[in-house]
Amino acid sequence: MTTMSAAVTPAVDPDVAKAEEYAAKLLLLSEGSVNKHFDPFEDIDWENPDFAPDAGEERWVLPESADPLGRHPWYKALPLERKIAIGKYRQANIAKVGLQFESILISGMVVHNFNLPNGSPEFRYCSHEMIEEHNHTLMFQEMVNRIGLDVPGMGPLVSKFKYLGAPVASFMPNLFFMAVLGGEEPIDHIQKQILRSDEDVHPIMRGVMAIHIAEEARHISFAHEYLKQHVPEANQLSKLTLSVAMPLAMWILGRAIATPPKSFFKEFDIPESVRKELFYGSKEAKQTFGDYFGDVRTLAKEIGLMNPISKRVWKLLKIDGATTRYRSEPLRAVQAA
């Protein structure tokens, strides 16, 4: 008597399933770039009289919600005219730093794409991202030009990073995309804080930030997904190295984005004691800087890069702290958890 054997479902290779899931996520991000993208010269009303840099100049006063200088007693005690001048310079310089960082990112992504094999789902997404980042450089430079101040952007030492984007992306892509997060997470965090507040900021700033936040959401998502996909593939020595490199990248790139160059403090005769207190010395300054990396700490834990050694590095750099339940969780919810 013959028996019918039950149909056997072929086993699914977990690596294949993971690769397919990764490709699907990248396709979704790519379609997002096609269906919802911005042109800074169409979507920002630059010629609107209200967008003129000297229109409603009090709106250049630094927001207390997101800028440590804006809530410092030294700044708050200044005459309105002086606060406006400092605010204009500060916001123009942040835009210039953003432009320079995006340029470094683009240089690395060009090389990364060059090395990708045919059929790689990363090629299309990275190409979309580079187009958007080019638009961001145009947008940031237009903002600087209209404000009319000759700001330097990054300091002279940090600006040397422009030589590192391409070689790091080529030979150490995991480190490159960690560095991407080190620059993108702080500025995204700061801009969201400003837009979530009730403070009246200049419409040039508001228009630029709204576009940048909308598109950076995809860019940050990709860097997270890239590291989730590729870091687990690395050998144990590489993972250990990356676990230590991750907090170092956050600290170095985060400082480059969030801290004004020394020329800014010299330009406005800001006391050295105020500079140190604002960005390095005070408990509030350390907490503010550490809060930028809640999502990155969550990622590090998820991909196996939060080990006893790396935890000590996060703590030594004073950027350890709470993790987030989901990306871009509002800070007040993280602190309350």
Buried (B, 14 or more C-beta within 10 A) or exposed (E): EEEEEEEEEEEEEEEEEBEEEBBEBBEEBBEBBEEEBBEBEEBBEBEEEEBBBEEEBEBBBBBBBBBBBBBBEEBEEBEEEEBBBBBBBBBBBBBBBBBBBBBBBBBBBBBBBEEEEEEBBBBBBBBBBBBBBEBBBBBBBBBBEEBEBEBBBBBEEBBEBBEBBBEBBBEBBBBBBBBBBBBBBBBBBBBBBBBEEEBEBBBBBBBBBBBBBBBBBBBBBBBBBBBBBBBEEBEEEBBBBBBBBBBBBBBBBBBBBBBBBEBBBEBBEBEEEBBEBBBEEBEEBBEBBBBBBBBBBBBBEBBBBBBEEBBEBBEEBBBBBBBBEEBBBEBEEBEEE
